[in-house]
Every structure is written in C-alpha cells, then in structure tokens.
Amino acid sequence: MKTLEKMQLGEYETVIERFIEEAAQWDGSLPVETFFDTWAALECRKEPVEVQAQVKGDRLVLAAPPDSSLRVQDNRIWLQDGRQVVIRLVAAPMAVTN
C-alpha cells in the first residue's frame, strides 16, 4: 500500500477528490458487521497476554506466542509506550531448619 507521502501530486489529488465524493454520499450509517468486528477487536485487547518463562542456567528466557503483539527478548518485555520491563532472577532465601 502506497502512503500519501510517496504519491505523485496528481495521484494524491485523485485520492483526495475520491474521498470527498464518497464522504458527501455517506449517510452516517455503519454496517452491522463492521460494528461487531470492531467491538470484538476492542474486547480482545482485554484478554490477558501469555508470556512463557524458562530458566536456562542462571538466565530467565521469556517468550510470547507468535500471534502476540507483545515483544519479548531474554528477560525483557517491551511495552507499547516504549518502556521495558526487565525481570531479574534472585536467589530465594535459604530456609532455616532446627
């Protein structure tokens, strides 16, 4: 798909004119299928995102499912706003027995 920045001026003007023509004919209605598809996509975002963790030696290795929008690598999870969650393994305290 070509972006507006990469279009020639004439092609850009044609796209804008077509948009204006179609917008003038729009009656404001939204097809039911489009509404429910959009609703389902928004609801899907509320589902938990699964991350698998595996300990390899002294390292934590995380993995997200291939269809996930989540980006993970080793012990890091990148959030949508650009921040990173870094998970570090620490040794559990030794239990004292008498």
C-alpha positions as CSV (number, residue, x, y, z in Angstrom):
1,M,0.0,0.0,0.0
2,K,1.4,3.4,-1.0
3,T,1.4,6.1,1.6
4,L,0.4,9.7,0.8
5,E,4.0,10.9,1.2
6,K,5.1,8.6,-1.7
7,M,2.3,9.6,-4.1
8,Q,2.8,11.9,-7.1
9,L,0.8,15.1,-6.8
10,G,-1.8,14.1,-9.4
11,E,-2.4,10.7,-7.8
12,Y,-2.7,12.4,-4.4
13,E,-5.3,14.9,-5.8
14,T,-7.3,12.0,-7.2
15,V,-7.4,10.2,-3.9
16,I,-8.5,13.3,-2.1
17,E,-11.2,14.0,-4.6
18,R,-12.5,10.5,-4.4
19,F,-12.5,10.7,-0.6
20,I,-14.5,14.0,-0.7
21,E,-17.0,12.4,-3.2
22,E,-17.6,9.3,-1.1
23,A,-17.8,11.3,2.2
24,A,-20.5,13.5,0.6
25,Q,-22.6,10.4,-0.2
26,W,-22.2,8.8,3.3
27,D,-25.4,8.8,5.3
28,G,-23.7,8.2,8.6
29,S,-24.7,4.6,9.0
30,L,-22.3,1.9,10.0
31,P,-22.7,-1.7,8.7
32,V,-23.5,-4.1,11.5
33,E,-20.7,-6.4,10.6
34,T,-18.2,-3.6,10.8
35,F,-19.5,-2.6,14.2
36,F,-19.3,-6.1,15.7
37,D,-15.9,-6.8,14.2
38,T,-14.6,-3.6,15.7
39,W,-16.2,-4.3,19.0
40,A,-14.7,-7.8,19.1
41,A,-11.2,-6.4,18.3
42,L,-11.5,-4.0,21.2
43,E,-12.8,-6.7,23.6
44,C,-9.9,-8.9,22.6
45,R,-7.5,-6.4,24.0
46,K,-8.8,-7.1,27.4
47,E,-7.7,-10.7,27.3
48,P,-4.5,-11.5,29.2
49,V,-1.3,-11.8,27.3
50,E,0.5,-15.0,27.9
51,V,4.3,-15.0,28.4
52,Q,6.2,-18.2,28.9
53,A,9.3,-18.2,31.1
54,Q,12.1,-20.7,31.1
55,V,15.2,-20.8,33.4
56,K,18.3,-21.6,31.4
57,G,21.3,-21.9,33.8
58,D,21.3,-18.5,35.6
59,R,19.2,-16.7,32.9
60,L,15.5,-16.2,32.5
61,V,14.3,-16.5,28.9
62,L,10.8,-15.2,28.1
63,A,8.8,-16.0,25.0
64,A,5.4,-14.6,23.7
65,P,3.2,-16.5,21.3
66,P,3.8,-15.8,17.6
67,D,0.5,-14.0,17.2
68,S,1.0,-11.7,20.2
69,S,1.6,-8.0,19.8
70,L,3.9,-8.2,22.8
71,R,7.7,-8.1,22.1
72,V,9.9,-10.0,24.4
73,Q,13.6,-11.0,24.4
74,D,15.5,-12.8,27.0
75,N,14.4,-11.2,30.3
76,R,12.9,-8.1,28.8
77,I,9.3,-7.1,27.8
78,W,8.7,-4.0,25.7
79,L,5.5,-2.1,26.5
80,Q,3.6,-0.3,23.8
81,D,4.7,3.1,25.1
82,G,8.4,2.1,24.6
83,R,9.2,1.3,28.2
84,Q,10.8,-2.0,29.1
85,V,10.0,-4.4,31.9
86,V,13.2,-6.2,33.0
87,I,12.8,-9.3,35.1
88,R,15.9,-10.4,37.2
89,L,16.2,-13.7,38.9
90,V,17.2,-13.5,42.6
91,A,18.2,-16.4,44.8
92,A,15.5,-17.5,47.3
93,P,16.5,-17.2,50.9
94,M,17.6,-20.4,52.5
95,A,15.1,-22.0,54.9
96,V,16.4,-22.4,58.4
97,T,15.7,-25.8,60.0
98,N,16.4,-26.9,63.6
